[in-house]
Amino acid sequence: MKFLRNLSRIFVGLVFIYSGFVKVVDPLGSAYKFTDYFVAMNLEFLSGAALTLAILLCVAELVLGIALLFNLVPKISSWGALIFMALFTPLTLWLAVANPVSDCGCFGDALILTNWQTFFKNLIILAFVCVIFWQRKNFNPFYRPFWQWILGFFFAGMAFWLAFYSLNNLPIIDFRPYHIGANIPEGMIVPDEEKNNVDVYESVFIYEKNGEQKEFTAETLPDSTWTFVDAEHKLVKEGYKPPIHDFTIEPVYVPGYSQEPVEETYVNLFDAELIYSKDGETETFYIDNLPDSTWVFEQIIYETDLDPDLVEVIYLTPGGDEETFSIYNRPDETYMWFDAFYPTESSGAAIPYGEDITDLVLADEGYYFFLVMTHVDDAKTKNLDRINEIAAFCQTEVIKFYCLTASNAEEIAEFVKTNDPVYDFYNTDPITLKTVVRSNPGLVLLKNGTIIDKWSSKNIPDVNDLNKDLMALSITSQRAVAENTLALTYALALLLLMAIFHIFYTWMLQNKYISKN
């Protein structure tokens, strides 16, 4: 039994530590998941507390795991583990049955499980927790109760520090598909073996007869005496989704700020009058009945000014082929008039407002920036001046700068009045933006679709640090290694402190400065 209870304690402790750590390094991601839960439960009024609750839960889970692993206050930690599992096991059963959210988020973005996988995982953990709770009085902590509490508060403080560091900067480990070094177009590819793995829906049709409503499938539709009421389409099987999906970029037209959209004017040459002269006389002709080459073109009269050089007249040769002439030079009578063309006149900027330009943006082989503002009215304004300086720098260096937001034109217009930005706005899905960078605003540097670097609103680089190749500022491999090194250093530092404390505590016991009881 000693082996089983210690195995259970260590196993559950490691699971709690992993689960708590991957969420505490990404508190905003945990807050977004809390919000999803509140919406699914019709508790939207709690959304304002999502971040606070997320940090408290992640820290509690991490500290509880450490307490179990190092056998600190075993009676309390046993109760804590049991309460955790007693709450979350029924919750995950409801998630598996009702499926209100796609995944529970128990391991953050580090490990995505289906709702049923999460429920069965919790059943396994619950079994080990029951052993721990049953044997809670038989654990023999190495440290005195006072030092156990000191260690517990120390680890809680470190966990809170890590959460707030990640919140004010960026997660020290990025488990999302938009991590540094990721190529967005590659992340959107569906493998050949998954192309037939698509969403499967079941259609249910509701009909009414004599005040009674019944559901029918497509194969069992009723006769004409029934009246159609409604149709529901239920997702039976979710197909494969690539790591990156729902990533689109559409230019937003903001009246009074954006460049005016293209206005095209159609020219109907059949309404134009063409003046020709011959032997001192002038005469008016029309495009489908031009004179022979002995007449000299003088002018074209239309409701707007037209350039005669742009008029193209198409004739059919004796052999039936098309040949183009100008209004200055006409063929002989063996040619038959066929058609005429004048290019559509355009004014304004050739920006495809409201159209998807994702492929065009990601195909850019140069450097470009994404300024991510999930919602402009929620964006932190502290470093917006520095962002403006970077956007202006990009204009002088011919580097593209896109502000991606989920806000509409009216909200953007209010933001423009207050903050005087010098960049254009583009619409992107809000969930995607929250996934790209955990900051509002956040800055992302890309090249040819690959994410080179990211900055939170607190750490926007100084424009003087930028240079034409930008690689002196951001080197993908070194940045990724640095992030992983920081996380590893944090973990090793905790273990080192624990080891130092253990050595010091043992020395105190051996020299009888303290007693174990």
GIRAQUI-V19178 format. One record per residue. RES is the residue in one letter. PHI is phi as a letter, one per 40 degrees, with the letter a starting at -180 (none if undefined). NEAR is the number of other ideal C-beta (glycine too) atoms within 8 Angstrom. D_FIRST is the distance of its C-alpha to the first C-alpha in Angstrom with 2 decimals. Layout:
# GIRAQUI-V19178
res: {RES:RES}
phi: {PHI:PHI}
near: {NEAR:NEAR}
d_first: {D_FIRST:D_FIRST}
This chain:
# GIRAQUI-V19178
res: {M:K:F:L:R:N:L:S:R:I:F:V:G:L:V:F:I:Y:S:G:F:V:K:V:V:D:P:L:G:S:A:Y:K:F:T:D:Y:F:V:A:M:N:L:E:F:L:S:G:A:A:L:T:L:A:I:L:L:C:V:A:E:L:V:L:G:I:A:L:L:F:N:L:V:P:K:I:S:S:W:G:A:L:I:F:M:A:L:F:T:P:L:T:L:W:L:A:V:A:N:P:V:S:D:C:G:C:F:G:D:A:L:I:L:T:N:W:Q:T:F:F:K:N:L:I:I:L:A:F:V:C:V:I:F:W:Q:R:K:N:F:N:P:F:Y:R:P:F:W:Q:W:I:L:G:F:F:F:A:G:M:A:F:W:L:A:F:Y:S:L:N:N:L:P:I:I:D:F:R:P:Y:H:I:G:A:N:I:P:E:G:M:I:V:P:D:E:E:K:N:N:V:D:V:Y:E:S:V:F:I:Y:E:K:N:G:E:Q:K:E:F:T:A:E:T:L:P:D:S:T:W:T:F:V:D:A:E:H:K:L:V:K:E:G:Y:K:P:P:I:H:D:F:T:I:E:P:V:Y:V:P:G:Y:S:Q:E:P:V:E:E:T:Y:V:N:L:F:D:A:E:L:I:Y:S:K:D:G:E:T:E:T:F:Y:I:D:N:L:P:D:S:T:W:V:F:E:Q:I:I:Y:E:T:D:L:D:P:D:L:V:E:V:I:Y:L:T:P:G:G:D:E:E:T:F:S:I:Y:N:R:P:D:E:T:Y:M:W:F:D:A:F:Y:P:T:E:S:S:G:A:A:I:P:Y:G:E:D:I:T:D:L:V:L:A:D:E:G:Y:Y:F:F:L:V:M:T:H:V:D:D:A:K:T:K:N:L:D:R:I:N:E:I:A:A:F:C:Q:T:E:V:I:K:F:Y:C:L:T:A:S:N:A:E:E:I:A:E:F:V:K:T:N:D:P:V:Y:D:F:Y:N:T:D:P:I:T:L:K:T:V:V:R:S:N:P:G:L:V:L:L:K:N:G:T:I:I:D:K:W:S:S:K:N:I:P:D:V:N:D:L:N:K:D:L:M:A:L:S:I:T:S:Q:R:A:V:A:E:N:T:L:A:L:T:Y:A:L:A:L:L:L:L:M:A:I:F:H:I:F:Y:T:W:M:L:Q:N:K:Y:I:S:K:N}
phi: {none:d:c:c:c:c:c:c:c:c:c:c:c:c:c:c:c:c:c:c:c:c:c:c:c:b:c:c:c:c:c:c:c:d:c:d:c:c:c:c:c:f:b:d:c:c:c:c:c:c:c:c:c:c:c:c:c:c:c:c:c:c:c:c:c:c:c:c:c:c:f:c:f:c:c:c:c:c:c:c:c:c:c:d:c:c:c:c:c:c:c:c:c:c:c:c:c:c:f:c:b:c:a:c:g:c:b:f:c:c:a:c:b:c:c:c:c:c:c:c:c:c:c:c:c:c:c:c:c:c:c:c:c:c:b:c:c:c:c:b:c:c:c:c:d:d:c:c:c:d:c:c:c:c:c:c:c:c:c:c:c:c:c:c:c:c:c:c:b:a:d:c:b:b:c:c:c:b:c:c:g:c:b:c:d:c:c:c:c:c:d:d:c:b:c:c:c:b:c:b:b:b:c:b:b:b:b:b:a:f:g:b:b:b:c:b:c:c:c:b:c:c:c:c:c:c:b:c:b:a:b:b:b:b:c:c:a:c:c:c:b:c:d:b:a:g:c:b:b:b:c:b:c:b:d:g:b:c:c:c:c:c:b:b:b:c:b:c:c:c:c:c:b:b:c:b:b:a:f:g:b:b:a:c:b:b:c:c:a:c:c:c:c:c:c:b:c:b:a:b:b:a:c:b:c:b:c:d:c:c:c:b:b:b:b:c:c:d:c:g:c:c:a:b:b:c:c:c:b:b:c:c:c:c:c:b:c:b:a:a:a:b:c:c:c:b:a:g:c:c:b:c:d:g:b:c:b:d:c:c:c:c:c:c:c:c:c:a:b:b:c:c:b:d:b:c:c:b:c:c:b:d:b:c:c:c:c:c:c:c:c:c:c:c:c:c:c:f:b:c:b:b:c:c:a:c:c:c:c:c:c:c:d:c:c:c:c:c:b:f:c:b:b:c:b:b:c:a:d:c:c:c:c:c:c:c:a:c:a:b:c:b:b:b:b:b:a:f:g:c:c:c:a:b:b:c:c:c:b:d:c:c:c:c:c:c:a:c:c:g:c:c:c:b:b:d:c:c:c:c:c:c:c:c:c:c:c:c:c:c:c:c:c:c:c:c:c:c:c:c:c:c:c:c:c:c:c:c:c:c:c:f:c:b:b:c:c}
near: {6:6:6:9:13:8:9:13:14:10:9:15:14:10:10:15:12:10:12:17:9:15:17:16:13:14:16:10:14:16:12:10:12:13:10:10:10:12:10:9:7:5:8:7:5:9:10:5:7:13:11:7:11:14:15:8:10:15:14:10:13:15:13:14:17:13:17:16:11:9:11:12:11:13:9:8:12:13:10:11:15:12:8:12:12:8:8:10:12:8:9:14:9:8:14:11:6:7:8:6:12:3:9:11:11:9:11:11:8:7:6:5:11:6:13:7:8:15:13:8:10:12:9:8:11:10:8:12:15:9:11:16:11:6:12:11:5:8:12:5:10:6:9:9:8:6:10:12:9:8:13:13:8:9:13:10:8:9:14:10:8:12:14:10:9:15:10:7:8:13:10:11:10:9:10:9:8:13:10:12:8:12:9:14:9:8:12:9:7:6:7:4:4:9:7:4:6:6:7:8:8:8:10:11:12:13:13:10:10:3:4:6:7:10:7:10:10:6:4:6:8:9:4:3:5:10:6:8:7:6:8:7:8:8:8:6:6:5:9:8:5:9:5:10:7:6:11:9:13:12:15:14:10:11:7:4:7:13:6:7:9:9:8:7:9:5:12:6:10:8:6:13:9:14:13:13:10:10:3:4:6:7:10:7:11:10:11:7:6:12:9:7:7:5:11:6:10:7:7:11:7:10:3:7:4:11:6:11:5:8:15:10:14:12:13:11:10:5:4:5:6:8:10:7:11:9:11:5:5:9:8:6:4:6:11:5:10:7:6:11:8:10:6:8:8:9:7:9:8:6:11:7:10:6:7:7:11:9:7:7:11:11:9:10:5:9:9:14:15:10:15:15:13:11:12:11:8:6:13:7:5:6:9:11:6:10:13:12:9:15:14:10:11:13:10:6:7:6:11:9:13:13:11:13:16:9:11:6:9:6:11:15:12:10:13:11:6:6:8:6:11:7:10:10:12:13:11:13:9:9:7:10:15:10:8:12:12:11:11:11:12:15:15:15:13:14:11:10:10:11:15:12:11:11:12:13:13:9:8:11:10:5:10:4:7:9:7:4:5:11:7:5:9:9:6:12:7:7:11:11:8:8:12:9:8:9:11:8:8:10:8:8:8:10:8:8:9:10:8:8:10:9:8:8:12:8:8:9:11:6:6:6:5:8:6:5:3}
d_first: {0.00:3.81:5.38:5.05:6.13:8.53:9.68:10.43:12.16:14.17:15.12:16.32:17.95:19.87:21.01:22.24:23.95:25.71:26.74:27.97:29.75:31.74:32.95:33.67:35.98:37.91:38.21:41.34:39.68:36.96:39.81:41.61:38.59:38.38:42.07:41.54:39.06:41.53:44.34:42.39:41.56:45.14:44.03:46.39:47.27:43.89:44.69:46.14:42.77:40.95:40.90:39.68:36.89:35.93:35.69:33.70:31.17:30.81:30.49:27.91:25.79:26.19:25.48:22.42:21.08:21.98:20.36:16.97:17.43:18.57:16.30:19.47:19.77:16.23:17.22:20.35:19.05:16.39:19.38:21.47:19.30:19.13:22.89:23.60:22.01:23.43:26.82:26.89:25.35:28.24:30.64:29.87:30.26:33.67:34.49:33.69:35.85:38.69:38.66:40.57:39.56:39.09:35.64:33.28:33.39:29.67:30.03:33.66:36.03:33.66:32.04:33.77:31.87:33.48:32.62:30.88:28.84:27.86:26.83:24.58:23.11:22.36:20.70:18.21:17.64:17.46:14.56:12.49:14.17:13.19:9.44:10.74:13.07:10.91:8.77:12.07:12.83:9.97:11.25:13.82:16.77:19.02:22.18:23.93:24.21:27.79:27.04:24.18:26.83:29.39:27.29:26.56:30.31:31.21:29.23:30.62:34.08:33.68:32.54:35.57:37.82:36.71:37.30:40.75:41.68:41.02:42.83:45.89:46.05:44.34:40.70:39.80:38.31:40.22:38.25:41.19:43.69:46.38:44.85:47.19:48.35:47.93:51.00:51.60:53.76:51.24:48.47:50.64:51.09:49.71:48.81:50.92:48.00:47.22:50.80:50.53:47.23:48.89:48.15:48.69:50.09:50.81:54.03:54.42:57.96:58.73:62.00:63.72:66.07:67.54:65.21:62.07:59.89:57.84:55.83:56.96:55.90:58.41:58.72:59.34:61.86:64.09:67.87:70.42:70.36:67.11:67.23:64.88:62.90:60.21:57.90:54.26:52.61:48.84:46.74:45.03:43.73:43.73:45.25:44.63:45.45:46.06:44.27:47.51:49.36:51.62:53.14:56.84:59.56:62.64:65.43:66.11:69.69:70.06:73.61:75.53:73.05:72.32:75.01:77.03:76.05:78.39:81.29:83.02:86.67:87.98:91.51:93.65:96.39:98.36:99.18:100.44:104.15:105.21:108.60:110.63:114.14:116.98:120.52:120.13:118.79:115.22:113.46:110.09:107.86:104.38:101.53:102.05:105.80:106.50:109.96:110.87:110.61:114.09:112.73:111.11:108.00:108.56:105.68:102.93:102.83:99.59:97.92:95.98:96.98:96.29:96.50:98.94:97.38:94.14:95.86:95.27:97.49:96.43:99.10:99.04:100.97:103.38:100.62:98.18:95.99:94.99:96.51:96.17:99.13:99.75:102.19:104.49:104.76:105.20:105.74:108.89:109.57:107.92:104.51:103.05:101.27:97.62:95.54:95.19:92.28:91.67:88.22:86.35:86.82:83.70:83.20:80.19:76.97:75.57:72.05:70.45:69.17:66.57:66.07:62.98:63.62:60.07:61.03:64.05:62.08:59.24:61.75:63.33:63.11:63.74:61.65:61.22:59.31:57.41:57.48:54.77:55.49:53.40:55.64:58.56:58.62:55.06:55.66:55.48:59.02:58.42:59.14:61.35:64.33:62.54:61.68:65.36:66.33:64.09:65.55:69.06:68.21:67.07:70.43:72.35:70.22:70.25:66.47:65.29:63.51:61.93:60.55:58.02:57.45:56.67:59.32:62.53:66.06:66.73:63.66:64.52:68.11:66.96:64.80:67.84:70.05:67.69:66.47:69.26:67.15:68.87:66.78:66.62:63.94:62.07:59.83:56.28:53.44:51.62:48.11:49.18:50.56:47.37:45.53:48.11:47.76:45.78:48.86:51.97:54.15:52.67:54.61:53.88:55.88:56.24:58.27:58.89:55.99:53.45:51.84:52.81:51.63:50.66:51.41:50.38:53.13:52.39:52.81:55.89:57.62:61.04:63.86:65.08:61.92:62.79:64.94:66.37:63.61:60.80:58.52:59.00:57.11:54.45:53.05:50.37:48.27:48.36:47.51:44.49:43.25:43.83:41.71:38.75:39.28:39.21:35.85:34.39:35.99:34.48:30.92:31.54:33.19:30.16:27.96:30.73:31.01:27.29:27.61:30.77:29.24:26.29:28.86:31.05:28.34:27.26:30.98:31.47:28.70:30.09:33.55:32.48:34.07:31.04:28.31:24.62:24.77}
